[in-house]
């Protein structure tokens, strides 16, 4: 077919679609408070409706088998294996115009989504093979399928990334028009895609080659929009990234553009807001302890716990109260306080420290019996019931990735019972939806629900995803793989697509500039791939450990706050400073909790995976090296 110069992308569907589009420790707040029960602690379910959790697990595969969910699973698996025709054939009966079930089928959105995925893949393949005439056809079908989801399935979780999905098609059309030398149309589609992605802070979804093509169209037809977008790309990526190199190679004068300084309006007045009352009271008590005024700090921490029984500082305050009692020569009272804390909050860093003080194994507080749970709750909203059912059916059909999409739509909230949330956490665990599951466990911990202080809770709170890759790259760099596992849990909760507000990406939350300094030339988008992220992240962690002469706590603090910040803290540190003193003295709340949480993770992972119970935390601390020796001579890392 002689259509090499066909203009691709001039169709009506695109005009109808104008839509524009997930640091903190998810498990650290699991402190099993013995305080007044949360309003939801008393289940709304009768005892007959609550069942042992393992019974509900066994019922899943039998009770929620679904032919329709099975069909969607088969279609999705066929798509993943590249069997595109088979994937479409599997869902044809759902979306065919003559199908009586087309609008009422609970999985019609997934059927259209499969068609969207297949036709997008076909369009991308046609572009790669330079069969540009077919790109328009496949792209049109992909857009139509996506529009069907938007029109027929308002509750579908499949459209939560609509900006990225639609931009991916526009990029294919833009690349194809670039291949046909339709510069104006190609430029237009690139800019549509960039607009959608920029609105979601997702420019890293664009491959360097596409940036190069866009810059080439700007060379052919330079507009103000071109200059603005090229400057935006340059400002959004590290200077030595492939993305920046791609646009400069095609449009070198962009490198001479001055960096845009953000405009800051001068305020005529400033509003001052006092600190939270509990934080102010805790800081005052802490200062008394640091000043070694232990009698006063005992009274201050006692009063704090009376005044703020549900404060986020509660567990830390209880440990510091016990420590102040110990330093104030009140050994019996201190031992009692440590013992209570150990039993109350065994899955926290401070509960761990308390167990070292008492000498009693902290794992004794983990119950062996199976907790009760419930697979429903009368407070569920209709949309939540809808997503729950589809999640259960996908799990029964072992379509775990699809189940995770559904379950992510149900959040822990006050109106839901503990027993149902425990079941919901189980479903998320089976679906490998780690972040959502940890959020639920965190909420249950804040409620004081003891059902999570079990072997099931332990396995769910400390999952072991990607351990083969972690072990591979940790061993190659002489790192402890359990340390890397503990860090990843804290950084990203094992979410490969995790991104922070500061720009850190992937499993080990790497800043793009840091990643490029560690491994030059890696495309920034590859930081969302598990193997690439772990490879670069373990290399960087090894650099930090070498820089701080094997002091793990300093390396972890540096990983979170940066090595320069740790260098500043070391200037004022006393040579006799120990691990606990260092952590308590960290001025950044996030970094202090981060280091403590990773140590907590390491203890429980070691216990789970090796059966070993650490007797102390000496492996995390070495005498503080002289400040002049912490920085390598070349100044790297």
C-alpha positions as CSV (number, residue, x, y, z in Angstrom):
1,X,0.0,0.0,0.0
2,X,1.6,3.2,-1.1
3,X,0.9,5.6,1.8
4,X,4.3,6.4,3.1
5,X,3.5,10.1,3.6
6,X,0.0,9.5,5.1
7,X,-0.9,12.0,7.8
8,X,-1.4,10.0,11.0
9,X,-3.6,10.9,13.8
10,X,-6.3,13.1,12.3
11,X,-9.3,11.3,13.7
12,X,-12.3,12.4,15.8
13,X,-11.9,10.2,18.9
14,X,-8.9,12.2,20.1
15,X,-11.0,15.3,20.1
16,X,-13.5,13.8,22.5
17,X,-10.9,12.9,25.1
18,X,-9.5,15.9,27.0
19,X,-8.8,14.4,30.5
20,X,-5.7,15.0,32.4
21,X,-4.8,12.5,34.7
22,X,1.3,7.2,44.4
23,X,9.0,8.0,52.4
24,X,6.8,7.7,55.2
25,X,7.0,4.5,57.2
26,X,3.8,2.5,56.6
27,X,4.5,0.0,59.3
28,X,6.3,2.0,62.0
29,X,3.2,3.2,63.8
30,X,2.1,-0.4,64.6
31,X,2.2,0.1,68.4
32,X,-0.3,-2.1,70.1
33,X,-1.7,0.4,72.5
34,X,-3.5,-0.7,75.6
35,X,-5.4,2.5,75.8
36,X,-9.1,3.1,75.3
37,X,-10.3,1.0,72.3
38,X,-10.9,2.6,69.0
39,X,-14.6,3.1,68.2
40,X,-14.3,0.4,65.6
41,X,-12.7,-2.2,67.8
42,X,-16.0,-3.7,68.8
43,X,-17.0,-5.4,65.6
44,X,-20.4,-4.8,64.1
45,X,-20.4,-8.4,63.1
46,X,-21.9,-11.1,65.3
47,X,-19.5,-13.8,66.6
48,X,-21.0,-16.2,64.1
49,X,-19.9,-14.0,61.2
50,X,-16.3,-13.7,62.4
51,X,-14.2,-16.7,61.3
52,X,-10.6,-17.7,61.8
53,X,-8.5,-16.0,59.1
54,X,-7.2,-19.3,57.7
55,X,-10.7,-20.4,57.1
56,X,-11.4,-17.3,55.1
57,X,-8.2,-18.0,53.1
58,X,-9.3,-21.5,52.3
59,X,-12.8,-20.3,51.3
60,X,-11.4,-17.7,48.8
61,X,-10.6,-20.2,46.0
62,X,-13.9,-22.0,46.3
63,X,-16.3,-19.3,47.1
64,X,-15.2,-16.6,44.6
65,X,-14.5,-18.6,41.5
66,X,-15.8,-16.6,38.5
67,X,-15.9,-17.6,34.8
68,X,-15.9,-13.9,33.8
69,X,-12.8,-13.1,36.0
70,X,-11.2,-16.2,34.6
71,X,-11.8,-15.0,31.0
72,X,-10.3,-11.6,31.8
73,X,-7.3,-13.3,33.4
74,X,-6.7,-15.5,30.4
75,X,-7.0,-12.5,28.1
76,X,-4.5,-10.5,30.2
77,X,-2.0,-13.3,30.3
78,X,-2.3,-13.7,26.5
79,X,-1.6,-10.0,26.1
80,X,1.5,-10.2,28.4
81,X,2.8,-13.1,26.4
82,X,2.4,-11.2,23.2
83,X,-0.5,-13.3,21.9
84,X,-2.5,-10.2,20.9
85,X,-5.1,-11.9,18.7
86,X,-5.8,-14.5,21.4
87,X,-6.2,-11.7,24.0
88,X,-8.9,-9.9,21.9
89,X,-10.6,-13.2,21.1
90,X,-10.9,-14.0,24.8
91,X,-13.0,-10.8,25.5
92,X,-14.9,-10.5,22.2
93,X,-18.0,-12.0,23.7
94,X,-18.1,-9.2,26.3
95,X,-17.7,-6.3,24.0
96,X,-19.3,-7.5,20.8
97,X,-22.2,-5.1,19.9
98,X,-24.7,-8.0,19.8
99,X,-23.8,-9.3,23.3
100,X,-26.7,-9.0,25.7
101,X,-24.2,-8.8,28.6
102,X,-22.1,-6.0,27.1
103,X,-23.3,-3.2,29.4
104,X,-24.2,-5.2,32.5
105,X,-21.1,-7.4,32.6
106,X,-19.1,-6.5,35.7
107,X,-15.9,-6.8,33.7
108,X,-16.8,-4.9,30.6
109,X,-14.2,-2.2,31.5
110,X,-11.5,-4.8,31.7
111,X,-12.6,-6.2,28.3
112,X,-12.2,-2.7,26.7
113,X,-8.9,-2.2,28.6
114,X,-7.5,-5.4,27.1
115,X,-8.5,-4.1,23.6
116,X,-6.9,-0.8,24.4
117,X,-3.7,-2.5,25.5
118,X,-3.6,-4.8,22.4
119,X,-4.2,-2.0,19.9
120,X,-1.6,0.3,21.6
121,X,0.9,-2.6,21.4
122,X,0.0,-3.0,17.7
123,X,0.5,0.7,17.0
124,X,3.8,0.7,18.8
125,X,5.0,-2.4,16.8
126,X,3.8,-0.8,13.5
127,X,5.9,2.3,14.4
128,X,9.0,0.2,15.2
129,X,8.6,-1.6,11.9
130,X,8.0,1.6,10.0
131,X,4.6,0.5,8.9
132,X,3.3,4.0,9.5
133,X,0.1,3.6,7.5
134,X,-1.2,1.1,10.1
135,X,-0.5,3.3,13.1
136,X,-3.5,5.5,12.5
137,X,-5.8,2.4,12.4
138,X,-4.5,0.8,15.6
139,X,-4.3,4.1,17.5
140,X,-7.9,4.9,16.5
141,X,-9.1,1.6,17.9
142,X,-7.1,2.1,21.1
143,X,-8.6,5.5,21.7
144,X,-12.1,4.1,21.0
145,X,-11.6,1.3,23.6
146,X,-10.4,3.8,26.2
147,X,-13.3,6.1,25.6
148,X,-15.7,3.1,26.1
149,X,-14.2,2.6,29.6
150,X,-14.7,6.3,30.4
151,X,-18.3,6.2,29.2
152,X,-19.5,2.9,30.6
153,X,-17.5,2.3,33.8
154,X,-17.2,5.4,36.0
155,X,-16.0,3.2,39.0
156,X,-13.2,1.5,37.1
157,X,-9.7,1.8,38.6
158,X,-8.3,1.3,35.1
159,X,-8.7,5.0,34.3
160,X,-6.8,6.4,37.3
161,X,-3.7,6.8,35.0
162,X,-5.7,8.2,32.1
163,X,-3.3,11.0,31.4
164,X,-0.4,8.5,31.1
165,X,-2.4,6.0,29.0
166,X,-3.7,8.6,26.5
167,X,-0.2,10.2,26.3
168,X,1.3,6.9,25.4
169,X,-0.9,6.7,22.3
170,X,-0.1,10.3,21.4
171,X,3.6,9.5,21.6
172,X,3.2,6.6,19.2
173,X,1.3,8.8,16.8
174,X,4.0,11.5,17.2
175,X,6.8,9.1,16.6
176,X,5.1,7.7,13.5
177,X,4.5,11.2,12.0
178,X,8.2,12.0,12.7
179,X,9.1,8.9,10.7
180,X,6.9,10.2,7.9
181,X,8.5,13.7,8.2
182,X,5.2,15.3,9.0
183,X,7.0,17.7,11.3
184,X,4.1,19.9,12.3
185,X,1.7,17.1,13.1
186,X,4.4,15.2,14.9
187,X,5.3,18.3,17.0
188,X,1.6,18.8,17.9
189,X,1.2,15.2,19.2
190,X,4.4,15.4,21.2
191,X,3.2,18.5,22.9
192,X,-0.2,17.0,23.7
193,X,1.5,14.1,25.3
194,X,4.0,16.3,27.2
195,X,1.1,18.4,28.5
196,X,-0.7,15.3,29.8
197,X,2.4,13.8,31.4
198,X,3.7,17.1,32.9
199,X,0.3,17.6,34.6
200,X,1.0,14.3,36.5
201,X,4.8,15.0,37.0
202,X,5.4,11.9,34.8
203,X,7.7,13.2,32.0
204,X,10.1,10.3,32.8
205,X,7.6,8.1,30.9
206,X,9.0,9.6,27.7
207,X,11.9,7.7,26.2
208,X,15.1,9.7,25.3
209,X,14.5,8.8,21.6
210,X,11.1,10.5,21.6
211,X,12.7,13.6,23.2
212,X,15.3,13.6,20.4
213,X,12.5,13.3,17.8
214,X,10.6,16.2,19.4
215,X,13.7,18.4,19.4
216,X,14.2,17.5,15.8
217,X,10.7,18.8,14.9
218,X,11.5,21.9,16.8
219,X,14.6,22.3,14.6
220,X,12.4,22.1,11.5
221,X,9.8,24.5,12.9
222,X,10.8,26.5,16.0
223,X,8.0,27.9,18.0
224,X,7.7,29.5,21.4
225,X,6.0,26.3,22.7
226,X,9.0,24.3,21.5
227,X,11.5,26.5,23.4
228,X,9.3,26.4,26.5
229,X,8.9,22.6,26.4
230,X,12.6,21.9,25.7
231,X,13.6,24.1,28.6
232,X,11.1,22.3,30.7
233,X,12.6,18.9,29.8
234,X,16.1,20.3,30.5
235,X,15.0,21.5,33.9
236,X,13.2,18.3,34.8
237,X,16.1,15.9,34.3
238,X,19.6,15.7,35.7
239,X,22.2,17.6,33.5
240,X,24.0,14.4,32.5
241,X,20.9,12.3,31.8
242,X,20.2,10.7,28.4
243,X,17.0,12.7,28.2
244,X,18.9,16.1,28.3
245,X,21.6,14.8,26.0
246,X,19.0,13.8,23.5
247,X,17.4,17.3,23.1
248,X,20.8,19.1,23.2
249,X,22.1,16.9,20.4
250,X,19.2,17.9,18.2
251,X,18.8,21.4,19.5
252,X,22.2,22.5,20.9
253,X,21.3,26.1,21.5
254,X,18.9,25.0,24.2
255,X,21.9,24.4,26.4
256,X,22.7,28.1,26.3
257,X,19.2,29.1,27.6
258,X,19.4,30.7,31.1
259,X,17.9,28.6,33.9
260,X,14.5,29.9,34.8
261,X,14.3,31.2,38.3
262,X,10.9,30.7,40.0
263,X,9.1,34.0,40.8
264,X,8.5,34.5,44.5
265,X,6.0,37.2,45.4
266,X,6.9,39.2,48.5
267,X,4.2,38.9,51.2
268,X,3.0,42.0,53.0
269,X,2.5,40.0,56.1
270,X,3.2,36.5,57.5
271,X,1.0,34.2,59.4
272,X,2.7,32.4,62.3
273,X,1.3,29.1,63.6
274,X,2.3,27.6,66.9
275,X,3.6,24.0,66.9
276,X,1.4,21.1,67.8
277,X,0.8,21.0,71.6
278,X,2.0,17.3,71.9
279,X,5.2,18.1,69.9
280,X,5.9,21.1,72.1
281,X,5.4,19.1,75.3
282,X,7.4,16.2,74.1
283,X,10.3,18.4,73.0
284,X,10.4,20.0,76.4
285,X,10.5,16.6,78.1
286,X,13.2,15.4,75.7
287,X,15.4,18.4,76.4
288,X,15.2,17.7,80.2
289,X,16.4,14.1,79.4
290,X,19.3,15.4,77.2
291,X,20.3,17.8,80.0
292,X,20.4,14.8,82.3
293,X,17.7,16.3,84.6
294,X,16.2,12.9,84.9
295,X,13.9,13.5,87.9
296,X,12.3,16.4,86.0
297,X,12.2,14.4,82.7
298,X,10.4,11.5,84.5
299,X,7.7,13.9,85.6
300,X,7.5,15.6,82.2
301,X,7.1,12.3,80.3
302,X,4.6,11.0,82.8
303,X,2.5,14.2,82.3
304,X,2.9,14.0,78.6
305,X,1.4,10.5,78.5
306,X,-1.5,11.6,80.6
307,X,-2.2,14.6,78.5
308,X,-1.6,13.0,75.0
309,X,-2.4,9.3,75.2
310,X,-2.9,9.0,71.4
311,X,0.1,11.1,70.3
312,X,2.3,9.8,67.6
313,X,5.2,10.4,70.1
314,X,3.6,8.0,72.6
315,X,5.9,5.0,72.1
316,X,9.0,7.1,72.0
317,X,7.9,8.9,75.1
318,X,7.4,5.6,77.0
319,X,10.9,4.4,76.1
320,X,12.4,7.7,77.2
321,X,10.4,7.6,80.4
322,X,11.8,4.2,81.2
323,X,15.3,5.4,80.3
324,X,14.9,8.4,82.6
325,X,13.8,6.2,85.4
326,X,16.8,4.0,84.9
327,X,19.1,7.0,84.9
328,X,17.3,8.4,88.0
329,X,18.2,5.2,90.0
330,X,14.7,3.8,89.9
331,X,15.6,0.3,88.6
332,X,12.3,-1.5,89.5
333,X,10.1,1.2,88.0
334,X,12.3,1.3,84.9
335,X,12.2,-2.5,84.5
336,X,8.4,-2.4,84.8
337,X,8.1,0.4,82.2
338,X,10.5,-1.4,79.8
339,X,8.5,-4.6,80.1
340,X,5.1,-2.9,79.5
341,X,6.5,-1.2,76.4
342,X,8.0,-4.4,75.1
343,X,4.6,-6.2,75.4
344,X,2.7,-3.2,74.1
345,X,4.7,-2.3,71.0
346,X,6.9,-5.3,70.0
347,X,7.0,-4.4,66.3
348,X,8.5,-0.9,66.9
349,X,12.1,0.2,67.3
350,X,11.5,1.3,70.9
351,X,9.8,-2.0,71.8
352,X,13.0,-3.6,70.5
353,X,15.2,-1.4,72.6
354,X,13.0,-2.2,75.6
355,X,13.5,-6.0,75.1
356,X,17.3,-5.5,75.1
357,X,16.9,-3.7,78.5
358,X,14.7,-6.5,80.0
359,X,16.6,-9.4,78.4
360,X,13.2,-11.0,77.6
361,X,12.7,-12.3,74.0
362,X,10.6,-9.8,72.2
363,X,9.1,-12.5,70.0
364,X,7.3,-13.9,73.1
365,X,4.7,-11.2,72.5
366,X,3.8,-12.6,69.1
367,X,0.7,-14.8,69.4
368,X,0.5,-18.2,67.7
369,X,-3.3,-18.4,67.4
370,X,-5.1,-17.5,64.2
371,X,-7.0,-14.2,64.6
372,X,-10.7,-13.8,63.8
373,X,-11.7,-11.8,60.7
374,X,-14.7,-11.0,58.6
375,X,-15.1,-10.9,54.8
376,X,-17.7,-8.1,54.8
377,X,-18.8,-5.0,56.8
378,X,-22.2,-3.3,56.8
379,X,-20.4,0.1,56.5
380,X,-19.0,-0.6,53.1
381,X,-20.2,1.8,50.4
382,X,-21.7,0.3,47.2
383,X,-18.5,1.1,45.2
384,X,-16.4,-0.6,47.8
385,X,-18.5,-3.7,47.7
386,X,-18.1,-3.7,43.9
387,X,-14.3,-3.4,44.1
388,X,-14.1,-6.0,47.0
389,X,-16.0,-8.6,45.0
390,X,-13.9,-8.1,41.9
391,X,-10.7,-8.3,44.0
392,X,-11.9,-11.5,45.6
393,X,-12.7,-13.1,42.3
394,X,-9.4,-12.0,40.7
395,X,-7.5,-13.5,43.7
396,X,-9.5,-16.8,43.4
397,X,-8.5,-16.9,39.7
398,X,-4.8,-16.0,40.6
399,X,-5.0,-12.7,38.7
400,X,-3.1,-10.9,41.5
401,X,-2.0,-7.8,39.5
402,X,-5.6,-7.1,38.6
403,X,-6.8,-7.9,42.1
404,X,-4.4,-5.3,43.4
405,X,-6.0,-2.6,41.2
406,X,-9.4,-3.3,42.7
407,X,-8.3,-3.6,46.3
408,X,-6.4,-0.3,46.2
409,X,-9.8,1.4,45.9
410,X,-10.8,0.4,49.5
411,X,-9.1,2.5,52.2
412,X,-9.0,1.9,55.9
413,X,-11.4,4.3,57.6
414,X,-13.0,4.7,61.0
415,X,-16.4,3.2,60.1
416,X,-14.9,-0.2,59.2
417,X,-14.4,-3.0,61.8
418,X,-11.0,-4.3,62.8
419,X,-12.0,-7.8,61.7
420,X,-12.9,-6.7,58.2
421,X,-9.7,-4.6,57.9
422,X,-7.7,-7.6,58.9
423,X,-9.3,-9.6,56.1
424,X,-8.7,-6.7,53.7
425,X,-5.1,-6.7,54.7
426,X,-4.9,-10.4,53.9
427,X,-6.4,-9.8,50.5
428,X,-3.9,-7.1,49.8
429,X,-1.1,-9.4,51.0
430,X,-2.1,-12.2,48.6
431,X,-2.4,-9.6,45.7
432,X,1.1,-8.3,46.5
433,X,-0.4,-4.9,47.1
434,X,2.2,-4.2,49.8
435,X,1.8,-0.5,50.3
436,X,-2.0,-0.6,50.8
437,X,-1.7,-3.6,53.1
438,X,0.9,-1.9,55.3
439,X,-1.3,1.2,55.5
440,X,-4.1,-1.0,56.8
441,X,-1.9,-2.6,59.4
442,X,-0.7,0.8,60.5
443,X,-4.2,1.8,61.1
444,X,-5.0,-1.4,63.0
445,X,-1.9,-0.8,65.1
446,X,-3.0,2.7,66.0
447,X,-6.4,1.3,67.1
448,X,-4.6,-1.1,69.5
449,X,-6.0,-4.2,67.7
450,X,-4.1,-7.2,69.0
451,X,-5.2,-9.4,66.1
452,X,-2.1,-8.2,64.2
453,X,0.3,-9.3,66.9
454,X,0.4,-12.8,65.4
455,X,2.6,-14.8,63.1
456,X,0.3,-13.8,60.2
457,X,0.7,-10.1,61.1
458,X,4.5,-10.6,61.2
459,X,4.6,-12.2,57.8
460,X,2.3,-9.5,56.3
461,X,4.1,-6.5,57.9
462,X,7.5,-7.8,56.8
463,X,7.1,-9.2,53.2
464,X,10.1,-10.3,51.1
465,X,9.5,-9.3,47.6
466,X,12.3,-9.1,45.0
467,X,14.6,-11.0,47.4
468,X,16.3,-13.0,44.6
469,X,17.4,-9.7,42.9
470,X,18.3,-8.1,46.3
471,X,20.5,-11.1,47.2
472,X,22.1,-11.1,43.7
473,X,23.3,-7.5,43.8
474,X,23.9,-7.3,47.6
475,X,26.2,-10.3,47.4
476,X,28.1,-8.8,44.4
477,X,28.9,-5.7,46.5
478,X,29.5,-7.5,49.8
479,X,26.4,-6.1,51.3
480,X,24.0,-7.8,53.8
481,X,20.9,-8.6,51.7
482,X,18.7,-8.4,54.7
483,X,19.9,-4.8,55.2
484,X,18.9,-4.0,51.6
485,X,15.6,-5.7,52.0
486,X,14.9,-3.7,55.2
487,X,15.8,-0.4,53.4
488,X,13.5,-1.1,50.5
489,X,10.6,-1.9,52.8
490,X,11.1,1.5,54.3
491,X,11.8,3.5,51.1
492,X,9.0,2.2,48.9
493,X,7.0,-0.6,50.5
494,X,8.2,-2.6,47.5
495,X,6.4,-0.4,45.0
496,X,8.4,-0.3,41.8
497,X,6.5,2.8,40.6
498,X,6.9,4.7,43.8
499,X,7.9,8.4,43.5
500,X,8.5,11.0,46.2
501,X,7.7,14.7,46.2
502,X,11.4,15.4,46.0
503,X,11.8,13.3,42.8
504,X,13.2,10.0,44.2
505,X,12.1,7.0,42.2
506,X,11.6,3.3,42.4
507,X,12.2,0.6,45.0
508,X,15.3,2.2,46.6
509,X,14.0,5.7,46.0
510,X,16.9,7.0,44.0
511,X,17.3,10.6,43.1
512,X,18.0,10.8,39.3
513,X,21.1,12.9,39.8
514,X,22.4,10.4,42.4
515,X,21.6,7.5,40.1
516,X,23.6,9.1,37.2
517,X,26.6,9.8,39.5
518,X,26.5,6.2,40.5
519,X,25.9,4.7,37.0
520,X,26.3,7.1,34.2
521,X,24.0,6.8,31.2
522,X,21.1,5.0,32.8
523,X,17.8,6.2,31.4
524,X,15.8,7.8,34.2
525,X,12.7,5.7,33.3
526,X,14.7,2.6,34.1
527,X,14.7,3.5,37.8
528,X,11.2,2.2,37.9
529,X,12.5,-1.2,36.8
530,X,13.2,-3.5,39.8
531,X,16.6,-4.9,38.6
532,X,18.1,-1.6,37.4
533,X,16.9,0.2,40.6
534,X,18.4,-2.4,42.9
535,X,21.6,-2.6,41.0
536,X,22.2,1.2,41.2
537,X,20.8,1.5,44.7
538,X,23.1,-1.2,46.2
539,X,26.1,0.4,44.5
540,X,25.2,3.7,46.1
541,X,24.6,2.2,49.5
542,X,28.0,0.5,49.4
543,X,29.6,3.9,48.6
544,X,28.0,5.4,51.7
545,X,29.1,2.5,53.9
546,X,32.7,2.9,52.7
547,X,32.5,6.6,53.2
548,X,31.4,6.2,56.9
549,X,33.9,3.3,57.5
550,X,31.3,0.6,57.9
551,X,29.1,2.5,60.4
552,X,25.7,1.3,59.2
553,X,23.6,3.8,61.1
554,X,25.5,6.8,59.6
555,X,25.2,5.3,56.1
556,X,21.5,4.9,56.5
557,X,21.1,8.4,57.8
558,X,23.1,9.6,54.9
559,X,21.0,7.6,52.4
560,X,17.9,9.5,53.6
561,X,19.3,13.0,54.5
562,X,22.4,13.2,52.4
563,X,26.1,12.7,53.4
564,X,26.7,16.4,53.8
565,X,23.9,16.6,56.5
566,X,25.5,13.7,58.4
567,X,28.9,15.4,58.2
568,X,27.4,18.4,59.9
569,X,25.9,16.4,62.7
570,X,29.2,14.6,63.3
571,X,31.0,17.9,63.9
572,X,29.1,18.3,67.2
573,X,28.9,14.6,68.2
574,X,31.0,13.3,71.1
575,X,33.4,10.5,70.5
576,X,31.6,8.3,73.0
577,X,28.2,8.8,71.3
578,X,26.4,5.4,70.9
579,X,23.7,4.3,68.5
580,X,20.7,5.3,70.6
581,X,22.2,8.7,71.4
582,X,22.9,9.3,67.7
583,X,19.4,8.4,66.6
584,X,17.8,10.5,69.3
585,X,20.0,13.5,68.3
586,X,19.1,13.4,64.6
587,X,17.4,16.8,64.0
588,X,15.3,15.6,61.0
589,X,12.2,13.8,62.2
590,X,11.9,11.8,59.0
591,X,15.6,10.7,59.1
592,X,15.4,9.7,62.8
593,X,12.3,7.6,62.2
594,X,13.8,6.2,59.0
595,X,17.0,4.9,60.6
596,X,15.1,3.5,63.6
597,X,12.5,1.8,61.4
598,X,15.2,0.1,59.2
599,X,16.9,-1.3,62.3
600,X,13.5,-2.6,63.5
601,X,12.9,-4.1,60.0
602,X,16.3,-5.8,60.1
603,X,15.6,-7.5,63.5
604,X,12.3,-9.0,62.4
605,X,13.5,-10.0,58.9
606,X,16.5,-11.8,60.6
607,X,14.1,-13.5,63.0
608,X,11.7,-14.6,60.1
609,X,14.3,-15.7,57.6
610,X,17.0,-17.1,59.8
611,X,15.3,-17.8,63.1
612,X,18.0,-15.7,64.8
613,X,17.1,-13.2,67.5
614,X,19.6,-10.3,67.7
615,X,20.9,-9.8,71.2
616,X,22.0,-6.3,70.5
617,X,22.4,-3.7,67.8
618,X,26.2,-3.5,67.7
619,X,26.3,-4.4,64.0
620,X,24.7,-1.0,63.2
621,X,27.3,1.1,65.0
622,X,31.0,1.6,65.1
623,X,32.9,4.4,67.0
624,X,32.3,7.7,65.2
625,X,35.2,8.3,62.8
626,X,36.9,11.7,63.0
627,X,35.0,14.2,60.8
628,X,38.1,14.8,58.6
629,X,38.1,11.0,57.7
630,X,34.5,10.6,56.7
631,X,34.8,12.2,53.3
632,X,36.7,10.2,50.6
633,X,39.5,12.1,49.0
634,X,37.8,12.4,45.6
635,X,34.7,13.9,47.3
636,X,32.3,11.5,45.7
637,X,29.1,10.0,47.3
